[in-house]
Amino acid sequence: MFKRVLIANRGEIALRVMRTCRRLGIETVAIYSEADRQSPHCSAADLALPVGGSKSADSYRNIEAVLTAARHAEAQAVHPGYGFLAENPLFAERCRDAKLTFIGPSSRVMRLLGDKAAARRTMKALGVPVIPGSEGLLQSASEARTWAQEVGFPVLLKATAGGGGKGMRLCRDTTQLAQAYAEAQAEAGQAFGDAGLYLERYLEQGRHIEVQFLGDRYGHAVHLGERECSVQRHHQKLIEESPSMALSPESRAALGAQVADVMAKLGYVGAGTMEFLQDATGHLYFMEVNARLQVEHPVTEMVTGVDLVEWQLRVAANERLKLTQEALTLSGHALECRINAEDSAHDFAPSPGLVHEFVVPMETPGAAVRLETYVQSGVQIPIYYDSLLAKLITHAPSREAARRAMLAVLQGVRIEGVTTTVPFLMRVLADARFARGEYHTGLVESVR
C-alpha cells in the first residue's frame, strides 16, 4: 500500500479521500489555489502545498504545478477525485512518467472511453445497445441534418469530449439543428479543447440509470448495483438514489453482469460507472462511461457497505479485487441530495459568499444520515469553482423511509450567508411523482 498520496482536488471530495487514507494509515497531501488558501481540506491533510492562482486553469488543472507539488511532497500516488484532471489521459501519462501511480484507469482506456463517439462504437461492437445516432463524428451541419432525418427528431447534439451538459443541444426540427450546430461546436471547443460533435436520438421521458463497477489489474471486475440520477437540471444531477425503482432484480443482475463483463474485457482498473438511458418502454441504451469516482458514490457505499475509495487505492497498489459478485448485495435504500450554493428562484444563479452559519442535523428516526462537505461557519465559497456545498445522504430499510428521513433532515438545515437549493430539493422530494418513483429526466422542469 502507498505511504503518501497527493489528492489533486479540493473541497468535499478531497476530505472524502483523506478519510479513507487516514483509516488505512496513508499520509495525505493537499493542494490549494490562492482562493482556497484557508479551505478546510488544507488543514485536514498531513501536508498542504500551493499550486497557483484562483482560477482552476492556473491551479487544479495545471498539470505541471500538480506534478511539482507531488515531487516536492515525495508522494507515491495521486488521487484525482472527480472533475479537474480526473479524466485527463495526458495527466495519467505524466503521472506515470514521473513514477507516480495514477489512481484510476490507464490513459489508453481513458482515451477510449473519454471520446464519447469512440465509446459508442466500442460498446456497440461489444453488444451493448446504443441510442440510434450518427456513426462517428459529424463533419458538417449538413451531415447532422442527414443523420437527424434518418434517426428521427428530436435529436441531441453532443460533444464527443463532453460532460456536464456542455456542448449539448436538444433539437426538435431542422431549423433548431441548423442554429444549434455552430453553438454546440463553439461551446465544446471552449470547454474541452475539442469541438467534435456526434448526434443521438433524444429519448423523451427517459430515466438516467448508471451502474457502478470496480476492476483490477488481473482481469476481474464486479458491479455494485445501479443508481438512478433522473432528477437533473440541464444534465446536471441534483438527487440520486439506489436502487432504482425502474429495474427489477432480474434486469438489475443482467445489466450489472453485462457491465462487469465489458469492463473486464477492456482491462479497466479502478472505479467507474457506465451510464444508460431507459426509454418509456423500459429499454436501456448506453450513453457513456465515467472513468472516475462519481460525485454520487456515497449512495452505492451506503447500500453495499463497500468503501469505493479504499478499493480504488488497493487496486491501484496492484492488489487483487477480493470482492466477489455473489457476496455483493444491496441492503435498504439510499438517497443523496446535492446542496448547491445556487438560487433556484432565479434560474439557479450561483450564490458565492461567506457562510455565517452551517448546521445540518445528523440524526433522524429510522435512518442513517451521512454528510459529505467542506463547509463550516466562516468558510468563504469562491466564485471560481463548482457550486456544490455538501452532499446529504440518507439510508433506510425502504425507499419511503429514506425519502421521509431526507425531508426531515432538510427541514432542519440552516445555512446562512449564501442562498442554497435546499428549498427546491424539498419540493422535489415532496412531489407525488417522485414519492411514487414514477419520474423521468423532465421532472425538475415541471416542479419549478
ROLUMNU-691847 format. One record per residue (C-alpha): x, y, z; residue in one letter. Coordinates in steps of 0.001 Angstrom, whole numbers, plus 500000, padded with zeros to 6 digits. Example, Ala and Ser with C-alpha at 12.3 -4.5 7.8 and 13.67 -1.06 7.14 Angstrom:
# residues 2
+--------+--------+--------+---------+
:     px :     py :     pz : residuo :
+--------+--------+--------+---------+
: 512300 : 495500 : 507800 :       A :
: 513670 : 498940 : 507140 :       S :
+--------+--------+--------+---------+
This chain:
# residues 448
+--------+--------+--------+---------+
:     px :     py :     pz : residuo :
+--------+--------+--------+---------+
: 500000 : 500000 : 500000 :       M :
: 501082 : 503600 : 499447 :       F :
: 502784 : 505570 : 502186 :       K :
: 501754 : 509041 : 500925 :       R :
: 499066 : 510109 : 498442 :       V :
: 498590 : 513550 : 496907 :       L :
: 494928 : 514459 : 496370 :       I :
: 494671 : 516548 : 493214 :       A :
: 491393 : 518178 : 494147 :       N :
: 489649 : 520404 : 496668 :       R :
: 486601 : 520667 : 498917 :       G :
: 484415 : 517794 : 499947 :       E :
: 485935 : 515159 : 497658 :       I :
: 489444 : 515908 : 498948 :       A :
: 488205 : 515434 : 502509 :       L :
: 486358 : 512264 : 501500 :       R :
: 489509 : 510678 : 500068 :       V :
: 491522 : 511777 : 503100 :       M :
: 489108 : 509997 : 505416 :       R :
: 489757 : 506612 : 503833 :       T :
: 493503 : 507254 : 503544 :       C :
: 493638 : 508072 : 507242 :       R :
: 491820 : 504832 : 508100 :       R :
: 494328 : 502870 : 506005 :       L :
: 497325 : 504626 : 507569 :       G :
: 498210 : 506580 : 504405 :       I :
: 499610 : 510105 : 504715 :       E :
: 497815 : 512729 : 502631 :       T :
: 498999 : 515781 : 500718 :       V :
: 496527 : 518554 : 499857 :       A :
: 496959 : 521153 : 497144 :       I :
: 495306 : 524551 : 497111 :       Y :
: 494759 : 527537 : 494886 :       S :
: 495043 : 531111 : 496068 :       E :
: 491271 : 531201 : 496627 :       A :
: 491432 : 528029 : 498760 :       D :
: 494333 : 529028 : 500991 :       R :
: 492094 : 528810 : 504096 :       Q :
: 489936 : 525912 : 502908 :       S :
: 489326 : 523140 : 505486 :       P :
: 490776 : 520472 : 503191 :       H :
: 494203 : 522078 : 503637 :       C :
: 494278 : 521840 : 507416 :       S :
: 492918 : 518273 : 507313 :       A :
: 495902 : 516942 : 505331 :       A :
: 499311 : 515983 : 506662 :       D :
: 500847 : 518476 : 504236 :       L :
: 499323 : 521226 : 502078 :       A :
: 501058 : 522853 : 499109 :       L :
: 500091 : 525780 : 496844 :       P :
: 499629 : 525152 : 493129 :       V :
: 498780 : 528567 : 491705 :       G :
: 496153 : 531231 : 491190 :       G :
: 492451 : 531150 : 491943 :       S :
: 491287 : 530028 : 488508 :       K :
: 491311 : 526257 : 488084 :       S :
: 493366 : 526551 : 484876 :       A :
: 496127 : 528157 : 486943 :       D :
: 495979 : 525638 : 489780 :       S :
: 493907 : 522463 : 489936 :       Y :
: 494055 : 521930 : 486168 :       R :
: 497709 : 522924 : 485908 :       N :
: 499463 : 519593 : 485325 :       I :
: 502974 : 520952 : 485837 :       E :
: 502053 : 522622 : 489128 :       A :
: 500347 : 519484 : 490461 :       V :
: 503274 : 517239 : 489497 :       L :
: 505749 : 519679 : 491036 :       T :
: 503784 : 519532 : 494292 :       A :
: 503740 : 515726 : 494176 :       A :
: 507519 : 515588 : 493681 :       R :
: 508120 : 518116 : 496468 :       H :
: 505917 : 516105 : 498837 :       A :
: 507566 : 512808 : 497826 :       E :
: 504128 : 511320 : 497190 :       A :
: 503886 : 507848 : 495694 :       Q :
: 500459 : 508207 : 494126 :       A :
: 497924 : 510796 : 493016 :       V :
: 494172 : 510569 : 493581 :       H :
: 492361 : 512924 : 491166 :       P :
: 488894 : 512852 : 492770 :       G :
: 486377 : 513974 : 490150 :       Y :
: 486377 : 516935 : 487793 :       G :
: 489571 : 518916 : 487095 :       F :
: 492173 : 516338 : 485906 :       L :
: 490288 : 513176 : 486865 :       A :
: 489574 : 512049 : 483292 :       E :
: 492563 : 513630 : 481587 :       N :
: 494627 : 510888 : 479886 :       P :
: 497599 : 513226 : 479477 :       L :
: 497695 : 513750 : 483247 :       F :
: 497618 : 509978 : 483806 :       A :
: 500549 : 509597 : 481403 :       E :
: 502519 : 512411 : 483015 :       R :
: 501999 : 510786 : 486425 :       C :
: 503338 : 507504 : 485059 :       R :
: 506364 : 509260 : 483525 :       D :
: 507016 : 510917 : 486911 :       A :
: 506967 : 507482 : 488600 :       K :
: 503695 : 508348 : 490343 :       L :
: 500773 : 505926 : 490453 :       T :
: 497642 : 507489 : 488984 :       F :
: 494685 : 506185 : 490977 :       I :
: 492359 : 505450 : 488086 :       G :
: 492238 : 503623 : 484751 :       P :
: 495067 : 503681 : 482223 :       S :
: 495420 : 506546 : 479767 :       S :
: 494605 : 504070 : 476972 :       R :
: 491259 : 503128 : 478482 :       V :
: 490584 : 506735 : 479470 :       M :
: 491119 : 507925 : 475884 :       R :
: 488889 : 505204 : 474509 :       L :
: 486045 : 505936 : 476917 :       L :
: 486547 : 509702 : 477116 :       G :
: 485834 : 510113 : 473421 :       D :
: 482069 : 509635 : 473509 :       K :
: 481790 : 508786 : 469803 :       A :
: 484560 : 506173 : 470073 :       A :
: 482971 : 504758 : 473216 :       A :
: 479678 : 504332 : 471353 :       R :
: 481416 : 502330 : 468635 :       R :
: 483252 : 500202 : 471189 :       T :
: 480128 : 499383 : 473179 :       M :
: 478166 : 498590 : 470046 :       K :
: 480904 : 496151 : 468991 :       A :
: 480737 : 494516 : 472446 :       L :
: 476989 : 494002 : 472190 :       G :
: 475815 : 496865 : 474416 :       V :
: 472750 : 498619 : 472930 :       P :
: 473423 : 502239 : 471979 :       V :
: 470957 : 505037 : 471267 :       I :
: 470372 : 505349 : 467493 :       P :
: 472578 : 508095 : 466122 :       G :
: 475483 : 509089 : 463921 :       S :
: 478388 : 506790 : 463174 :       E :
: 481458 : 508690 : 464337 :       G :
: 481908 : 512445 : 464413 :       L :
: 479825 : 514833 : 462362 :       L :
: 481719 : 516707 : 459672 :       Q :
: 479148 : 519418 : 458991 :       S :
: 475700 : 520762 : 459825 :       A :
: 474509 : 519185 : 456602 :       S :
: 475646 : 515734 : 457728 :       E :
: 473934 : 516326 : 461066 :       A :
: 470696 : 517076 : 459239 :       R :
: 471016 : 513855 : 457221 :       T :
: 471514 : 511759 : 460358 :       W :
: 468676 : 513525 : 462164 :       A :
: 466294 : 512725 : 459337 :       Q :
: 467404 : 509081 : 459436 :       E :
: 467059 : 508512 : 463203 :       V :
: 464098 : 510881 : 463617 :       G :
: 463593 : 514085 : 465595 :       F :
: 464020 : 515125 : 468355 :       P :
: 467800 : 514662 : 468490 :       V :
: 470665 : 515665 : 470767 :       L :
: 473897 : 517172 : 469526 :       L :
: 476620 : 516054 : 471933 :       K :
: 480290 : 516924 : 472383 :       A :
: 482499 : 513875 : 471905 :       T :
: 484807 : 515090 : 474688 :       A :
: 481929 : 516438 : 476753 :       G :
: 480345 : 516172 : 480124 :       G :
: 478065 : 518129 : 482431 :       G :
: 475781 : 519202 : 479590 :       G :
: 478382 : 521386 : 477858 :       K :
: 478374 : 521194 : 474072 :       G :
: 474924 : 519593 : 474160 :       M :
: 471818 : 520875 : 472356 :       R :
: 468290 : 519475 : 472047 :       L :
: 466900 : 519968 : 468533 :       C :
: 463296 : 519245 : 467609 :       R :
: 463452 : 520206 : 463923 :       D :
: 465888 : 521123 : 461148 :       T :
: 465662 : 524842 : 461956 :       T :
: 466793 : 524291 : 465556 :       Q :
: 469504 : 521900 : 464375 :       L :
: 470958 : 524457 : 461966 :       A :
: 471088 : 527096 : 464695 :       Q :
: 472438 : 524790 : 467396 :       A :
: 475250 : 523133 : 465449 :       Y :
: 477651 : 526100 : 465490 :       A :
: 476714 : 526942 : 469097 :       E :
: 477425 : 523414 : 470309 :       A :
: 480710 : 523287 : 468400 :       Q :
: 481891 : 526576 : 469878 :       A :
: 480911 : 525606 : 473417 :       E :
: 482576 : 522201 : 473135 :       A :
: 485772 : 523722 : 471759 :       G :
: 485954 : 526275 : 474543 :       Q :
: 485107 : 523826 : 477334 :       A :
: 487145 : 520791 : 476240 :       F :
: 489562 : 521937 : 473551 :       G :
: 487756 : 519580 : 471160 :       D :
: 484855 : 520826 : 469028 :       A :
: 483875 : 517358 : 467772 :       G :
: 480136 : 516550 : 467839 :       L :
: 478006 : 513486 : 467314 :       Y :
: 474235 : 513051 : 467253 :       L :
: 471758 : 510796 : 469017 :       E :
: 468011 : 510452 : 469012 :       R :
: 466550 : 512194 : 472050 :       Y :
: 464539 : 509798 : 474183 :       L :
: 461526 : 511597 : 475639 :       E :
: 460720 : 510871 : 479286 :       Q :
: 463892 : 508835 : 479722 :       G :
: 465313 : 507655 : 483017 :       R :
: 469022 : 508079 : 483727 :       H :
: 470455 : 504910 : 485258 :       I :
: 474134 : 504225 : 485935 :       E :
: 475929 : 501067 : 487039 :       V :
: 478854 : 501278 : 489451 :       Q :
: 481752 : 498909 : 488780 :       F :
: 485242 : 498096 : 490047 :       L :
: 488074 : 496386 : 488182 :       G :
: 491615 : 495242 : 488987 :       D :
: 494819 : 494616 : 487027 :       R :
: 494146 : 490883 : 486895 :       Y :
: 491069 : 490866 : 484667 :       G :
: 488498 : 490769 : 487472 :       H :
: 485564 : 493188 : 487538 :       A :
: 482354 : 493388 : 489560 :       V :
: 479308 : 495633 : 489591 :       H :
: 477788 : 497172 : 492703 :       L :
: 474243 : 497726 : 491515 :       G :
: 472817 : 500860 : 489961 :       E :
: 471952 : 504409 : 490858 :       R :
: 469127 : 506431 : 489382 :       E :
: 470065 : 510019 : 488518 :       C :
: 466962 : 511205 : 486664 :       S :
: 466421 : 514279 : 488859 :       V :
: 468616 : 516689 : 486957 :       Q :
: 468666 : 520185 : 485531 :       R :
: 470424 : 520868 : 482239 :       H :
: 472013 : 517412 : 482557 :       H :
: 473398 : 518265 : 485994 :       Q :
: 472314 : 515751 : 488638 :       K :
: 470514 : 517015 : 491752 :       L :
: 469191 : 513888 : 493513 :       I :
: 470417 : 510301 : 493184 :       E :
: 469170 : 507042 : 494653 :       E :
: 469884 : 503331 : 494816 :       S :
: 468372 : 501012 : 493903 :       P :
: 466275 : 502334 : 491021 :       S :
: 462540 : 501767 : 491051 :       M :
: 462732 : 501248 : 487285 :       A :
: 464658 : 497951 : 487438 :       L :
: 463544 : 494521 : 488572 :       S :
: 466010 : 492288 : 490437 :       P :
: 466381 : 490220 : 487268 :       E :
: 467099 : 493183 : 484983 :       S :
: 469473 : 494634 : 487589 :       R :
: 471509 : 491425 : 487693 :       A :
: 471597 : 491094 : 483907 :       A :
: 472594 : 494710 : 483328 :       L :
: 475275 : 494619 : 486005 :       G :
: 476739 : 491368 : 484702 :       A :
: 476995 : 492834 : 481212 :       Q :
: 478753 : 495940 : 482514 :       V :
: 481251 : 493932 : 484584 :       A :
: 481997 : 491676 : 481616 :       D :
: 482632 : 494624 : 479281 :       V :
: 484895 : 496394 : 481771 :       M :
: 486932 : 493220 : 482350 :       A :
: 487410 : 492838 : 478589 :       K :
: 488593 : 496446 : 478324 :       L :
: 491100 : 495964 : 481148 :       G :
: 489583 : 498688 : 483288 :       Y :
: 491385 : 499279 : 486605 :       V :
: 489668 : 501193 : 489402 :       G :
: 486181 : 502586 : 489968 :       A :
: 483858 : 503862 : 487275 :       G :
: 480274 : 503978 : 486097 :       T :
: 478534 : 503056 : 482881 :       M :
: 475565 : 505315 : 482222 :       E :
: 472352 : 504317 : 480465 :       F :
: 469134 : 505967 : 479400 :       L :
: 465958 : 503951 : 479769 :       Q :
: 463144 : 504789 : 477375 :       D :
: 459428 : 504793 : 478169 :       A :
: 459129 : 501126 : 477155 :       T :
: 461879 : 500015 : 479547 :       G :
: 464679 : 499506 : 477020 :       H :
: 468138 : 500570 : 478208 :       L :
: 470670 : 502274 : 475937 :       Y :
: 474336 : 503046 : 476579 :       F :
: 475211 : 506734 : 476993 :       M :
: 478771 : 506976 : 478324 :       E :
: 481339 : 505773 : 480836 :       V :
: 482629 : 507997 : 483621 :       N :
: 486183 : 506784 : 484167 :       A :
: 486496 : 508056 : 487741 :       R :
: 484816 : 508198 : 491108 :       L :
: 481355 : 509759 : 490848 :       Q :
: 480003 : 512619 : 492946 :       V :
: 477156 : 510337 : 493992 :       E :
: 479313 : 507344 : 495011 :       H :
: 478166 : 507507 : 498693 :       P :
: 474748 : 506230 : 497604 :       V :
: 476302 : 502960 : 496481 :       T :
: 478530 : 502774 : 499545 :       E :
: 475502 : 503008 : 501822 :       M :
: 473560 : 500164 : 500191 :       V :
: 476555 : 497844 : 499675 :       T :
: 478752 : 498625 : 502683 :       G :
: 481760 : 498884 : 500345 :       V :
: 484264 : 501754 : 500597 :       D :
: 484865 : 502578 : 496922 :       L :
: 487817 : 504844 : 497659 :       V :
: 489518 : 502046 : 499572 :       E :
: 489247 : 499741 : 496595 :       W :
: 490465 : 502471 : 494250 :       Q :
: 493589 : 502662 : 496383 :       L :
: 494006 : 498912 : 496725 :       R :
: 493734 : 498012 : 493043 :       V :
: 495982 : 500961 : 492126 :       A :
: 498551 : 499433 : 494503 :       A :
: 498303 : 496183 : 492466 :       N :
: 496169 : 494320 : 494977 :       E :
: 493604 : 491862 : 493683 :       R :
: 489951 : 492821 : 493905 :       L :
: 488775 : 490430 : 496588 :       K :
: 485111 : 491342 : 496231 :       L :
: 483043 : 488600 : 494618 :       T :
: 479840 : 489245 : 492748 :       Q :
: 477974 : 486682 : 494836 :       E :
: 478893 : 488476 : 498074 :       A :
: 477810 : 491919 : 496840 :       L :
: 474205 : 492564 : 497817 :       T :
: 472082 : 495681 : 498178 :       L :
: 470628 : 496461 : 501591 :       S :
: 467851 : 499006 : 502053 :       G :
: 467575 : 502232 : 500074 :       H :
: 469772 : 505343 : 499895 :       A :
: 469114 : 508874 : 498631 :       L :
: 471582 : 511681 : 498024 :       E :
: 470765 : 515375 : 497655 :       C :
: 473342 : 517798 : 496317 :       R :
: 473147 : 521061 : 498241 :       I :
: 474436 : 523805 : 495950 :       N :
: 475081 : 527500 : 496540 :       A :
: 472509 : 528483 : 493924 :       E :
: 469289 : 530493 : 493820 :       D :
: 466585 : 528260 : 492340 :       S :
: 464162 : 531207 : 492236 :       A :
: 466474 : 532980 : 489779 :       H :
: 467340 : 530229 : 487312 :       D :
: 469771 : 528589 : 489745 :       F :
: 472180 : 531522 : 489634 :       A :
: 475418 : 530911 : 491601 :       P :
: 475452 : 532315 : 495136 :       S :
: 479061 : 532567 : 496364 :       P :
: 479921 : 534347 : 499600 :       G :
: 480790 : 533936 : 503263 :       L :
: 478907 : 531228 : 505163 :       V :
: 477844 : 532680 : 508517 :       H :
: 476098 : 529554 : 509782 :       E :
: 476116 : 525927 : 508631 :       F :
: 474005 : 523435 : 510577 :       V :
: 472854 : 520040 : 509288 :       V :
: 471048 : 517602 : 511630 :       P :
: 472898 : 514299 : 511687 :       M :
: 470194 : 512160 : 513269 :       E :
: 466648 : 511293 : 512303 :       T :
: 464479 : 508353 : 513437 :       P :
: 464623 : 505191 : 511352 :       G :
: 467503 : 506154 : 509048 :       A :
: 471257 : 506693 : 508919 :       A :
: 472418 : 510175 : 507887 :       V :
: 475705 : 510902 : 506117 :       R :
: 477126 : 514300 : 505209 :       L :
: 479968 : 514961 : 502773 :       E :
: 481055 : 518604 : 502908 :       T :
: 483948 : 521018 : 503337 :       Y :
: 481685 : 523830 : 504528 :       V :
: 481502 : 525168 : 508055 :       Q :
: 480653 : 528507 : 509609 :       S :
: 483156 : 531119 : 508467 :       G :
: 484092 : 529417 : 505183 :       V :
: 484201 : 531541 : 502019 :       Q :
: 482539 : 529978 : 498962 :       I :
: 484689 : 531044 : 495974 :       P :
: 483266 : 532126 : 492632 :       I :
: 485785 : 530078 : 490678 :       Y :
: 484604 : 526502 : 491184 :       Y :
: 481578 : 524243 : 491242 :       D :
: 478757 : 525477 : 493485 :       S :
: 478445 : 522176 : 495399 :       L :
: 478445 : 522820 : 499154 :       L :
: 477501 : 519425 : 500504 :       A :
: 476096 : 516008 : 499724 :       K :
: 473443 : 514781 : 502130 :       L :
: 472684 : 511058 : 502178 :       I :
: 470006 : 509086 : 504000 :       T :
: 469850 : 505299 : 504211 :       H :
: 466841 : 503360 : 505474 :       A :
: 465201 : 499937 : 505120 :       P :
: 462775 : 501262 : 502468 :       S :
: 462698 : 503996 : 499855 :       R :
: 459814 : 505769 : 501539 :       E :
: 461633 : 505766 : 504874 :       A :
: 464754 : 507191 : 503198 :       A :
: 462665 : 509860 : 501445 :       R :
: 460888 : 510921 : 504618 :       R :
: 464178 : 510974 : 506505 :       A :
: 465725 : 513217 : 503859 :       M :
: 462810 : 515635 : 504081 :       L :
: 463093 : 515708 : 507863 :       A :
: 466821 : 516442 : 507787 :       V :
: 466493 : 519119 : 505100 :       L :
: 463790 : 520766 : 507170 :       Q :
: 466358 : 521250 : 509925 :       G :
: 469186 : 522542 : 507716 :       V :
: 470319 : 526098 : 508486 :       R :
: 472751 : 527737 : 506077 :       I :
: 473174 : 531496 : 506374 :       E :
: 475191 : 533818 : 504153 :       G :
: 474582 : 532116 : 500804 :       V :
: 471397 : 531056 : 499034 :       T :
: 471094 : 527290 : 498588 :       T :
: 468965 : 524757 : 496732 :       T :
: 467570 : 523203 : 499932 :       V :
: 464003 : 524578 : 499445 :       P :
: 463934 : 523313 : 495869 :       F :
: 465198 : 519861 : 496857 :       L :
: 462390 : 519635 : 499399 :       M :
: 459804 : 520454 : 496721 :       R :
: 461132 : 517671 : 494516 :       V :
: 461158 : 515136 : 497357 :       L :
: 457572 : 516065 : 498252 :       A :
: 456352 : 515801 : 494655 :       D :
: 453859 : 512937 : 494280 :       A :
: 455607 : 511585 : 491168 :       R :
: 458952 : 511366 : 492932 :       F :
: 457306 : 509849 : 496007 :       A :
: 455859 : 507089 : 493815 :       R :
: 459171 : 506582 : 491993 :       G :
: 457399 : 507361 : 488724 :       E :
: 459522 : 510148 : 487299 :       Y :
: 461952 : 510882 : 484460 :       H :
: 464577 : 513432 : 483442 :       T :
: 461897 : 516069 : 482798 :       G :
: 460693 : 516163 : 486421 :       L :
: 462688 : 519228 : 487511 :       V :
: 461238 : 521478 : 484834 :       E :
: 457705 : 520646 : 485909 :       S :
: 458462 : 521122 : 489615 :       V :
: 459873 : 524579 : 489001 :       R :
+--------+--------+--------+---------+
